[in-house]
Amino acid sequence: MNDTVRMKTNRLLPFMTPGVAEAGCDEAGRGCLAGPVACAAVIFPPDFDDPLLNDSKQLTARQRERLRPVIEKEALAYAVVMVSPEEIDRINILNASITGMQRALDRLAIRPEHILVDGNRFRPYGDIPFTTVVKGDATYMSIAAASVLAKTWRDEYMTAAAADFPGYGWEKNMGYPSKAHREAIARLGLTPLHRRSFGPCRQFLDTLPGL
C-alpha cells in the first residue's frame, strides 16, 4: 500500500493507524551545500505526548535541544543515520534521503508495522505499508520527532565540522547556502564535505583544500 496524503493543519496527531507500531521518518539538511543529510525514524508509545513537539523548522534551537532527550528517552525505538556528501553526489539528494530513512528503519529495535514519511516520495520498504504525508512534520508526532532528531544530530555534526574547516560559518549556517557560505566557497574553495554535484559548488571543483 502506498498513499500520498496532503494535510493542512498544525495540530499534531499521535498516529495515522492506531494500535500498530508506526514509525515516523524525516530528514534534515537536504538543501545544504555541505555535510551529510541526516535521516531519522521514531516509534512512540501510544500514550506519548509533549505540547512543545512540532515541526523542527517551527521550533527554536533551544526548544529542539529541550525536546531531543525527551524523544530519545520516551520513544519505543529511534535511529538517526547520516548519508555522506560522497553518496549524495553519487545517487542524488532525493535518493540519498530515501536511502537514509530506510537505513534508519533498519536500525530500529522494533520492526514497524506502518511507516509515515514526510513529503511525497519514498520507496517500498519490504512488505511494510507506508504513507507519504505532505507537511507530515507539522501533522504527526512521530514525523515531527524524527525531524527534531535529524535536525539536532546534524547541527551537532556541522558545529563540530566547523572547527575542522573554519571560515565557512557552519556553526551558524549549518552548511546551508547562505550568502556568507557562498562567499566563503568563492574565497576559500571547497572542502571534502561540500557536495560537488550541487550547482554553487560545481564551478569550484578544482579547489579542494586538504586533499
SERO-4910 file (N, C-alpha, C, O; in steps of 0.05 Angstrom, whole numbers):
BEGIN
 pado doro    nc1    nc2    nc3   cac1   cac2   cac3    cc1    cc2    cc3    oc1    oc2    oc3
  Met    A     17    -24      0      0      0      0     18     25      0     37     26     15
  Asn    A     11     44    -17     27     68    -19      8     91    -25     -4     92    -47
  Asp    A      5    109     -6    -13    132    -10      2    158     -5     21    158     11
  Thr    A     -6    179    -17      4    205    -11    -19    222      0    -40    224    -13
  Val    A    -16    233     23    -36    248     37    -28    277     38     -5    283     46
  Arg    A    -45    296     32    -39    324     34    -57    335     57    -81    335     55
  Met    A    -44    345     77    -58    355    100    -49    384    107    -26    390    104
  Lys    A    -68    400    115    -62    428    122    -72    433    151    -94    443    154
  Thr    A    -56    426    170    -63    430    198    -38    431    215    -18    418    208
  Asn    A    -38    447    236    -15    448    254    -20    431    278     -2    429    295
  Arg    A    -43    418    280    -48    400    303    -35    374    299    -40    360    279
  Leu    A    -18    367    318     -3    341    315    -20    318    324    -32    318    345
  Leu    A    -21    298    307    -36    274    313    -18    252    323      5    250    314
  Pro    A    -27    235    342     -9    215    352     -3    192    333     20    183    332
  Phe    A    -23    184    317    -19    162    298    -37    166    274    -58    180    275
  Met    A    -30    154    252    -49    150    230    -64    124    233    -87    122    227
  Thr    A    -49    103    242    -60     76    245    -57     68    274    -37     56    281
  Pro    A    -76     74    292    -74     66    320    -72     36    324    -82     21    308
  Gly    A    -57     28    345    -56      0    352    -34    -15    338    -31    -39    342
  Val    A    -17     -2    322      6    -15    309     31      1    315     29     24    323
  Ala    A     54    -12    312     79      2    315     84     19    290     91      9    269
  Glu    A     79     45    292     80     63    270    105     81    272    109     95    291
  Ala    A    122     80    252    147     95    251    144    120    234    135    119    212
  Gly    A    152    143    245    153    168    230    181    173    220    201    168    235
  Cys    A    184    182    195    211    186    183    213    215    172    193    226    162
  Asp    A    236    226    175    241    253    164    271    256    161    287    240    171
  Glu    A    280    278    147    308    283    142    313    313    148    295    329    151
  Ala    A    339    319    151    347    347    154    373    351    138    390    334    136
  Gly    A    375    375    125    399    382    110    397    376     81    418    375     67
  Arg    A    373    372     70    371    365     42    380    387     24    392    382      3
  Gly    A    376    412     32    383    435     15    410    447     20    416    468     10
  Cys    A    426    433     36    453    444     43    473    441     21    470    424      4
  Leu    A    494    457     22    516    455      3    538    437     14    555    428     -1
  Ala    A    538    433     40    559    417     53    548    400     75    527    406     87
  Gly    A    562    378     80    555    360    102    535    339     93    525    339     71
  Pro    A    530    320    111    512    297    104    483    306    106    477    328    116
  Val    A    466    289     96    437    292    102    432    273    124    439    249    124
  Ala    A    418    283    145    411    266    168    383    256    166    364    271    159
  Cys    A    379    230    170    353    217    167    346    203    193    363    189    205
  Ala    A    321    205    202    313    194    227    287    179    225    270    184    208
  Ala    A    283    160    243    258    145    246    252    143    276    269    138    292
  Val    A    226    146    283    217    146    311    191    130    313    173    133    297
  Ile    A    190    113    333    165     99    341    159    107    370    175    104    388
  Phe    A    135    119    374    126    127    400    108    107    413     94     92    399
  Pro    A    107    106    440     86     91    453     59    104    450     58    128    443
  Pro    A     37     89    454     10    101    449      4    125    466    -12    142    457
  Asp    A     16    128    489      9    150    507     28    173    506     26    191    523
  Phe    A     46    174    487     65    196    487     51    222    480     33    223    463
  Asp    A     60    243    494     50    270    487     70    290    498     80    287    520
  Asp    A     75    311    483     91    333    492     81    358    477     83    359    453
  Pro    A     69    377    491     57    400    478     77    417    462     69    432    444
  Leu    A    103    414    467    122    430    453    129    418    425    137    433    407
  Leu    A    124    392    422    132    379    398    119    391    373     94    395    373
  Asn    A    135    397    353    125    408    328    146    403    306    168    394    312
  Asp    A    139    410    282    158    411    260    183    425    270    181    448    280
  Ser    A    207    413    266    232    426    276    236    454    266    249    470    279
  Lys    A    227    459    241    231    486    230    214    507    244    220    531    242
  Gln    A    194    499    259    178    518    274    187    522    303    175    536    318
  Leu    A    209    508    310    220    510    337    246    525    338    261    526    318
  Thr    A    253    537    360    279    549    364    299    527    369    293    504    376
  Ala    A    325    534    367    346    515    373    344    506    402    349    482    407
  Arg    A    338    524    420    334    517    448    312    497    452    314    478    467
  Gln    A    289    501    438    267    483    440    274    455    429    266    434    440
  Arg    A    288    455    407    296    429    395    314    414    414    312    389    417
  Glu    A    333    428    426    351    415    445    337    405    470    345    385    482
  Arg    A    316    419    478    300    410    501    284    385    494    281    367    511
  Leu    A    275    383    469    259    360    460    276    335    455    266    313    459
  Arg    A    300    339    445    316    316    437    319    294    459    312    271    453
  Pro    A    327    300    484    329    279    504    302    267    511    301    244    519
  Val    A    281    283    510    254    273    515    246    251    495    237    230    502
  Ile    A    251    258    469    244    239    448    261    214    451    251    191    449
  Glu    A    287    217    455    305    194    457    298    177    481    302    152    480
  Lys    A    288    189    503    281    173    526    254    160    524    251    137    531
  Glu    A    235    174    513    207    164    513    200    147    488    181    132    490
  Ala    A    215    149    467    208    133    443    212    104    449    230     96    464
  Leu    A    195     87    437    198     59    439    223     50    423    237     31    430
  Ala    A    229     65    402    252     60    385    258     85    368    239     98    360
  Tyr    A    283     91    364    291    113    346    318    106    334    334     91    346
  Ala    A    324    119    312    350    116    299    355    141    282    336    152    270
  Val    A    380    148    280    389    171    263    412    161    246    431    149    256
  Val    A    411    167    220    432    158    201    441    183    186    425    199    177
  Met    A    468    185    182    479    205    165    487    193    138    501    173    137
  Val    A    479    206    116    487    198     90    507    218     80    502    242     79
  Ser    A    531    209     72    554    226     67    551    243     42    534    236     25
  Pro    A    566    265     40    565    281     16    574    265     -9    563    269    -31
  Glu    A    592    246     -6    601    230    -28    578    213    -39    574    211    -63
  Glu    A    562    201    -21    539    185    -30    517    203    -42    504    195    -61
  Ile    A    513    226    -30    494    245    -42    502    252    -71    485    252    -88
  Asp    A    527    257    -75    536    264   -102    533    240   -121    528    244   -145
  Arg    A    536    216   -111    534    193   -128    506    185   -135    501    177   -158
  Ile    A    487    187   -117    460    177   -122    439    199   -123    415    193   -128
  Asn    A    446    224   -118    429    248   -116    415    251    -89    412    231    -75
  Ile    A    407    275    -83    398    281    -56    371    267    -49    366    260    -27
  Leu    A    353    265    -69    328    251    -64    333    222    -57    323    212    -37
  Asn    A    349    208    -73    354    180    -67    370    177    -41    366    158    -26
  Ala    A    388    196    -35    403    195    -10    384    198     14    388    184     34
  Ser    A    364    215     12    345    219     34    328    194     38    325    186     61
  Ile    A    318    183     17    302    159     19    319    135     30    310    121     48
  Thr    A    343    132     19    361    111     28    368    115     58    368     95     73
  Gly    A    373    139     67    379    144     95    356    138    113    360    127    134
  Met    A    332    145    105    308    139    122    304    109    124    297     99    145
  Gln    A    309     94    102    306     65    103    328     53    120    323     33    134
  Arg    A    352     64    120    373     54    138    366     60    167    372     43    184
  Ala    A    354     83    172    345     88    199    324     67    208    324     58    231
  Leu    A    305     61    190    286     40    196    299     13    202    291     -2    220
  Asp    A    321      7    187    336    -18    191    346    -19    220    349    -41    231
  Arg    A    353      4    231    366      4    257    347      6    281    356      5    304
  Leu    A    321      8    275    302      9    297    302    -18    313    304    -39    301
  Ala    A    299    -16    339    298    -40    355    272    -55    352    269    -78    359
  Ile    A    252    -41    342    225    -52    337    219    -50    307    223    -30    295
  Arg    A    209    -72    296    202    -72    268    175    -58    265    155    -67    277
  Pro    A    174    -36    249    148    -22    247    128    -38    231    135    -54    214
  Glu    A    103    -32    236     81    -44    221     69    -25    201     54    -33    184
  His    A     75      0    204     66     21    185     86     43    187     97     49    208
  Ile    A     92     56    164    112     77    163     99    103    152     84    103    133
  Leu    A    104    125    166     96    152    158    121    167    148    141    167    163
  Val    A    120    179    125    143    192    114    136    221    107    115    226     94
  Asp    A    152    240    116    147    268    109    152    272     79    173    263     69
  Gly    A    134    286     66    138    292     37    120    275     20    100    265     29
  Asn    A    129    271     -5    112    256    -24    127    235    -40    117    225    -60
  Arg    A    152    229    -31    168    209    -45    180    189    -26    191    196     -5
  Phe    A    178    164    -33    190    142    -17    192    118    -34    180    117    -56
  Arg    A    205     97    -25    206     72    -39    196     50    -21    198     52      3
  Pro    A    185     28    -33    176      6    -16    198     -3      3    221     -6     -5
  Tyr    A    190     -9     28    208    -19     48    198    -47     56    182    -50     74
  Gly    A    209    -67     42    199    -94     47    170    -95     41    160    -84     21
  Asp    A    155   -109     59    126   -111     55    111    -94     74     87    -97     78
  Ile    A    125    -74     87    112    -57    106     97    -34     92    110    -20     76
  Pro    A     72    -30     97     57     -8     84     68     19     93     76     22    116
  Phe    A     68     38     75     77     65     82     58     86     70     44     81     50
  Thr    A     58    109     83     43    132     73     60    156     73     73    163     93
  Thr    A     61    170     51     76    196     49     56    218     56     33    218     47
  Val    A     65    237     72     48    258     82     61    285     77     81    292     89
  Val    A     50    301     59     60    328     54     56    345     79     33    346     90
  Lys    A     77    358     88     77    372    113     71    354    137     58    361    157
  Gly    A     81    329    134     77    310    155     90    317    181     81    309    203
  Asp    A    112    333    180    126    341    205    110    361    221    116    366    244
  Ala    A     89    372    209     71    390    223     44    377    228     25    390    236
  Thr    A     43    350    223     18    336    225     19    313    245      0    310    261
  Tyr    A     40    297    244     42    273    261     65    275    281     87    285    274
  Met    A     61    266    306     81    268    326    107    253    319    129    263    323
  Ser    A    104    229    308    128    213    302    145    226    280    169    225    282
  Ile    A    132    238    260    148    251    239    161    277    250    184    282    244
  Ala    A    146    292    266    157    316    279    181    308    296    202    322    296
  Ala    A    179    286    311    201    278    328    225    270    311    248    276    318
  Ala    A    220    256    289    242    249    271    255    274    259    280    275    256
  Ser    A    240    294    254    251    319    243    268    333    265    289    344    258
  Val    A    260    331    290    276    343    311    302    328    315    323    341    318
  Leu    A    301    302    315    326    286    319    345    291    295    369    295    299
  Ala    A    334    290    271    351    294    247    365    321    248    388    324    243
  Lys    A    349    342    255    360    369    256    381    372    278    402    383    273
  Thr    A    375    363    302    394    367    324    420    351    320    441    360    326
  Trp    A    417    326    311    441    310    306    458    322    284    482    323    286
  Arg    A    445    332    263    460    344    241    473    370    250    496    375    243
  Asp    A    459    387    264    471    412    274    495    406    291    515    421    289
  Glu    A    494    386    308    517    379    325    540    370    307    563    378    312
  Tyr    A    535    355    286    556    346    268    569    370    254    593    372    253
  Met    A    552    388    244    563    411    229    578    431    247    597    443    238
  Thr    A    569    434    271    583    451    290    611    440    296    630    455    297
  Ala    A    613    414    299    640    401    303    657    404    277    681    409    279
  Ala    A    644    401    254    659    403    229    669    431    224    689    435    211
  Ala    A    655    451    235    664    479    232    691    484    244    706    501    234
  Ala    A    698    469    265    724    472    277    746    460    259    769    470    260
  Asp    A    739    440    244    759    428    225    762    444    200    783    444    188
  Phe    A    741    459    192    742    475    168    732    503    174    709    510    167
  Pro    A    748    519    187    740    546    195    737    564    171    749    560    150
  Gly    A    720    584    174    717    604    153    692    602    138    684    621    124
  Tyr    A    678    580    139    653    576    124    628    582    140    606    584    130
  Gly    A    632    586    166    609    593    183    589    571    188    566    576    194
  Trp    A    599    546    187    580    524    190    567    523    218    545    512    221
  Glu    A    581    534    238    569    535    265    544    552    266    529    551    285
  Lys    A    541    569    245    517    586    243    498    578    221    474    575    225
  Asn    A    510    573    197    492    566    174    488    537    170    471    529    153
  Met    A    502    520    185    499    491    184    502    479    156    492    457    150
  Gly    A    516    493    139    521    483    112    501    492     91    503    486     67
  Tyr    A    480    507    100    461    517     81    473    540     63    493    551     71
  Pro    A    461    545     40    473    564     21    468    594     29    457    609     13
  Ser    A    477    602     52    475    630     60    494    646     43    512    635     30
  Lys    A    490    672     43    508    689     28    537    687     38    556    685     22
  Ala    A    540    686     64    567    683     76    580    657     68    604    656     63
  His    A    564    636     67    575    610     60    584    610     31    605    600     24
  Arg    A    567    620     13    574    621    -15    599    638    -20    616    632    -37
  Glu    A    601    660     -6    624    677     -9    649    663      1    671    667    -10
  Ala    A    646    648     23    669    633     33    679    612     13    703    607     10
  Ile    A    660    599      0    668    579    -21    684    593    -43    704    582    -52
  Ala    A    675    616    -52    689    630    -73    717    639    -63    736    640    -79
  Arg    A    719    646    -38    744    655    -27    764    633    -19    788    635    -24
  Leu    A    753    612     -7    770    590      4    770    565    -12    787    548     -9
  Gly    A    750    562    -30    748    537    -45    731    517    -30    719    523     -9
  Leu    A    729    493    -41    713    472    -30    729    456     -9    753    455     -9
  Thr    A    713    443      9    725    424     28    715    396     20    698    394      3
  Pro    A    726    376     32    716    349     26    687    344     34    675    325     25
  Leu    A    676    362     51    649    359     59    629    373     41    605    370     45
  His    A    638    388     21    620    401      3    609    381    -17    622    362    -26
  Arg    A    584    386    -25    570    369    -44    577    378    -72    566    399    -82
  Arg    A    594    364    -85    604    373   -111    583    374   -133    586    389   -152
  Ser    A    562    359   -130    542    358   -151    522    381   -149    506    386   -168
  Phe    A    523    397   -128    505    419   -124    516    443   -140    540    449   -139
  Gly    A    498    457   -153    506    479   -171    526    499   -160    546    504   -174
  Pro    A    521    511   -137    540    531   -127    568    520   -121    587    535   -118
  Cys    A    571    493   -120    597    481   -114    611    472   -140    636    471   -140
  Arg    A    596    466   -161    608    453   -184    630    470   -197    650    459   -207
  Gln    A    627    497   -197    646    514   -210    673    515   -195    692    526   -206
  Phe    A    674    504   -171    699    506   -155    711    478   -150    725    474   -131
  Leu    A    706    460   -169    715    432   -164    746    429   -164    756    409   -155
  Asp    A    760    449   -174    790    448   -174    802    460   -149    826    462   -147
  Thr    A    785    467   -130    796    479   -105    786    463    -81    765    469    -70
  Leu    A    801    443    -74    793    425    -52    815    425    -31    833    408    -31
  Pro    A    814    444    -12    835    446      9    836    420     25    815    409     32
  Gly    A    859    412     33    862    389     50    864    363     35    869    342     48
  Leu    A    861    363      9    862    338     -6    890    335    -19    895    315    -33
***
